[in-house]
């Protein structure tokens, strides 16, 4: 296993270190539905925000706006991003119909790109079986062309879990906190057969085994740029 940190060169810019790089200052988080981010990357958000107080988190969710789901998402992400400068946008695209609303979705992603230049982006991955997740994953690189994109996974009945290549180990207390927040903040989802503590912790345990940790979240990466000259 090789440990890597997000690194982007920003010559003479604010926050650069002696090698010309910078620390993690801003992330973008994209989802088709309310709860996608929390399920796929909730432990990573908890870990990043605890380690980088005040980090900017720009979150965009394409559906659920104006419903109880938006309220659930706002309360949940406030807890999943403690101490962060959280900026959440929840739109009103119809659930399950992203392909028919491609222009609106693309415009939303481009608007997000216009207001943030993140060091890291969390979003769905192109191999997801859900058409909304898959469609958003295909849109991300059309706007965020020079960014590290981690594609999260969402367990569901489709059986589309694959072989991810990047892992974020989770401390046991973080894994437990993630599950507790999922149970607390999304009452609208509790009736789903896969939405339970055993499913979430079980997947985290499997991904932990794969990276020699107790628990982990796993991600798919299509493209990764290295800078092996830095001594940082």
C-alpha positions as CSV (number, residue, x, y, z in Angstrom):
1,X,0.0,0.0,0.0
2,X,1.2,3.5,-0.9
3,X,0.1,6.5,1.1
4,X,-0.6,9.7,-0.9
5,X,-1.9,13.1,0.0
6,X,-3.7,15.5,-2.3
7,X,-1.2,17.9,-3.7
8,X,-1.6,20.7,-6.2
9,X,1.0,23.1,-7.4
10,X,0.2,26.7,-6.9
11,X,3.2,28.8,-7.7
12,X,3.6,31.8,-5.4
13,X,0.0,31.5,-4.3
14,X,-1.3,31.9,-0.7
15,X,-0.8,28.9,1.6
16,X,2.0,27.4,-0.4
17,X,4.7,25.5,1.4
18,X,8.5,25.6,0.8
19,X,8.1,23.0,-2.0
20,X,5.5,25.1,-3.8
21,X,2.6,22.9,-2.8
22,X,-0.3,23.6,-0.5
23,X,-2.3,21.8,2.1
24,X,-5.9,20.7,1.9
25,X,-8.0,23.9,2.0
26,X,-11.1,23.3,0.0
27,X,-13.1,20.3,-1.2
28,X,-16.2,19.9,-3.4
29,X,-18.7,17.2,-2.7
30,X,-21.3,16.3,-5.4
31,X,-24.3,14.0,-5.2
32,X,-27.4,13.1,-7.2
33,X,-29.5,12.6,-4.1
34,X,-29.7,13.6,-0.5
35,X,-27.8,11.0,1.6
36,X,-25.5,9.9,-1.2
37,X,-22.6,11.9,0.2
38,X,-23.1,10.7,3.8
39,X,-23.3,7.0,2.7
40,X,-20.5,7.1,0.2
41,X,-18.0,9.5,1.9
42,X,-19.4,10.4,5.4
43,X,-16.4,8.9,7.2
44,X,-14.0,10.7,4.9
45,X,-15.8,14.0,5.5
46,X,-15.7,13.5,9.3
47,X,-12.0,12.7,9.0
48,X,-11.1,15.6,6.7
49,X,-13.0,18.2,8.7
50,X,-11.6,17.1,12.0
51,X,-8.1,17.3,10.6
52,X,-8.6,20.6,8.8
53,X,-10.6,23.1,10.9
54,X,-12.3,25.7,8.9
55,X,-11.9,23.9,5.6
56,X,-14.3,25.0,2.9
57,X,-16.8,22.4,1.7
58,X,-18.9,23.2,-1.3
59,X,-21.7,20.6,-1.5
60,X,-24.0,20.2,-4.5
61,X,-27.0,17.8,-4.5
62,X,-29.1,17.7,-7.6
63,X,-32.4,16.5,-6.2
64,X,-34.6,16.8,-3.1
65,X,-34.8,20.6,-3.0
66,X,-37.9,22.0,-1.3
67,X,-38.7,18.7,0.4
68,X,-38.1,17.0,3.7
69,X,-35.0,15.5,2.2
70,X,-33.4,18.9,1.8
71,X,-33.9,19.5,5.5
72,X,-32.4,16.0,6.3
73,X,-29.4,16.8,4.1
74,X,-28.7,20.2,5.7
75,X,-28.8,18.8,9.2
76,X,-26.8,15.8,8.3
77,X,-24.0,17.6,6.4
78,X,-23.7,20.1,9.3
79,X,-22.8,17.1,11.5
80,X,-20.7,15.3,8.9
81,X,-18.6,18.5,8.3
82,X,-18.0,19.8,11.9
83,X,-16.1,23.1,12.0
84,X,-16.1,23.5,8.2
85,X,-17.2,26.4,6.1
86,X,-20.0,24.4,4.6
87,X,-21.9,25.8,1.6
88,X,-24.7,23.5,0.5
89,X,-26.9,23.7,-2.6
90,X,-29.8,21.3,-3.1
91,X,-31.6,21.5,-6.4
92,X,-35.0,20.2,-7.5
93,X,-34.2,17.8,-10.4
94,X,-36.6,14.8,-10.3
95,X,-35.2,11.7,-8.7
96,X,-34.3,9.0,-11.3
97,X,-34.5,11.4,-14.3
98,X,-31.1,12.9,-14.6
99,X,-30.6,11.8,-18.2
100,X,-33.7,13.7,-19.2
101,X,-32.4,16.8,-17.4
102,X,-28.8,16.7,-18.7
103,X,-28.5,20.4,-19.5
104,X,-29.7,21.5,-16.0
105,X,-27.4,19.1,-14.3
106,X,-24.4,20.2,-16.4
107,X,-25.2,23.8,-15.7
108,X,-25.3,23.2,-12.0
109,X,-21.9,21.4,-12.1
110,X,-20.4,24.3,-14.1
111,X,-21.8,26.9,-11.7
112,X,-20.2,25.0,-8.9
113,X,-16.9,25.0,-10.7
114,X,-17.1,28.7,-11.3
115,X,-17.2,29.4,-7.6
116,X,-14.7,26.9,-6.2
117,X,-11.3,25.5,-7.1
118,X,-11.1,22.5,-4.7
119,X,-8.1,20.5,-3.7
120,X,-10.2,17.4,-3.7
121,X,-13.6,16.4,-5.1
122,X,-15.9,13.7,-3.8
123,X,-18.6,12.4,-6.2
124,X,-20.2,9.2,-7.6
125,X,-18.2,7.0,-9.9
126,X,-19.0,6.1,-13.5
127,X,-19.5,2.4,-12.8
128,X,-22.5,3.0,-10.5
129,X,-25.6,1.2,-11.7
130,X,-27.9,4.0,-10.8
131,X,-28.5,6.3,-13.8
132,X,-28.4,9.5,-11.7
133,X,-25.2,8.6,-10.0
134,X,-23.6,7.4,-13.3
135,X,-24.7,10.5,-15.2
136,X,-23.3,12.9,-12.6
137,X,-20.0,11.0,-12.5
138,X,-19.7,11.6,-16.3
139,X,-20.4,15.3,-15.9
140,X,-17.8,16.0,-13.2
141,X,-14.7,15.8,-15.4
142,X,-16.3,18.1,-18.0
143,X,-16.1,20.9,-15.5
144,X,-13.4,19.8,-13.0
145,X,-10.6,18.9,-15.5
146,X,-7.5,19.4,-13.3
147,X,-8.7,18.0,-10.0
148,X,-8.3,14.9,-7.9
149,X,-11.7,13.2,-8.1
150,X,-12.6,10.4,-5.7
151,X,-15.6,8.4,-6.8
152,X,-17.5,7.0,-3.8
153,X,-19.5,3.8,-3.7
154,X,-23.1,3.3,-2.5
155,X,-24.3,-0.2,-1.4
156,X,-27.7,-1.1,-2.9
157,X,-29.6,-4.0,-4.4
158,X,-28.0,-3.6,-7.9
159,X,-24.9,-5.4,-6.7
160,X,-22.6,-3.0,-8.4
161,X,-19.8,-2.8,-5.9
162,X,-16.5,-3.2,-7.8
163,X,-12.8,-3.1,-7.1
164,X,-11.9,0.4,-5.9
165,X,-8.3,1.5,-5.9
166,X,-8.1,4.2,-3.2
167,X,-8.9,3.9,0.5
168,X,-9.4,6.2,3.4
169,X,-9.0,4.3,6.6
170,X,-11.5,5.2,9.3
171,X,-10.8,5.1,13.0
172,X,-13.4,2.9,14.7
173,X,-15.0,5.8,16.5
174,X,-15.4,7.6,13.1
175,X,-17.0,4.6,11.5
176,X,-19.4,4.3,14.5
177,X,-20.1,8.0,14.3
178,X,-20.9,7.8,10.6
179,X,-23.4,5.0,11.1
180,X,-25.0,6.9,14.0
181,X,-25.4,10.0,11.9
182,X,-26.9,8.1,9.1
183,X,-29.4,6.5,11.4
184,X,-30.2,9.9,13.0
185,X,-30.5,12.2,10.1
186,X,-32.3,10.3,7.3
187,X,-35.6,8.9,8.7
188,X,-37.1,8.9,5.2
189,X,-34.7,6.1,4.2
190,X,-35.1,3.8,7.1
191,X,-37.5,1.5,5.3
192,X,-35.1,0.5,2.6
193,X,-33.8,-3.1,3.0
194,X,-30.1,-2.1,2.6
195,X,-30.3,1.0,4.8
196,X,-29.1,-0.3,8.2
197,X,-26.1,-0.4,10.5
198,X,-24.9,-3.9,9.5
199,X,-24.8,-2.9,5.8
200,X,-22.8,0.2,6.4
201,X,-20.4,-1.2,9.0
202,X,-20.0,-4.4,7.0
203,X,-18.9,-2.7,3.9
204,X,-16.5,-0.5,5.9
205,X,-15.1,-3.6,7.5
206,X,-14.5,-5.3,4.1
207,X,-12.8,-2.1,2.7
208,X,-10.7,-1.9,5.9
209,X,-9.5,-5.5,5.4
210,X,-8.4,-4.5,1.9
211,X,-6.2,-1.7,3.1
212,X,-5.0,-3.3,6.4
213,X,-7.3,-1.1,8.6
214,X,-10.2,-1.9,10.9
215,X,-12.6,0.2,8.8
216,X,-12.3,2.2,5.6
217,X,-14.2,4.0,2.8
218,X,-13.1,3.1,-0.7
219,X,-13.1,5.2,-3.9
220,X,-12.6,4.8,-7.6
221,X,-10.1,7.1,-9.4
222,X,-9.9,7.5,-13.2
223,X,-6.9,9.7,-13.3
224,X,-4.2,10.7,-10.8
225,X,-1.2,13.0,-11.2
226,X,1.9,12.5,-9.1
227,X,4.7,14.9,-8.3
228,X,7.5,12.7,-7.0
229,X,10.0,15.6,-6.8
230,X,8.7,17.1,-3.6
231,X,10.3,16.2,-0.4
232,X,7.2,17.1,1.6
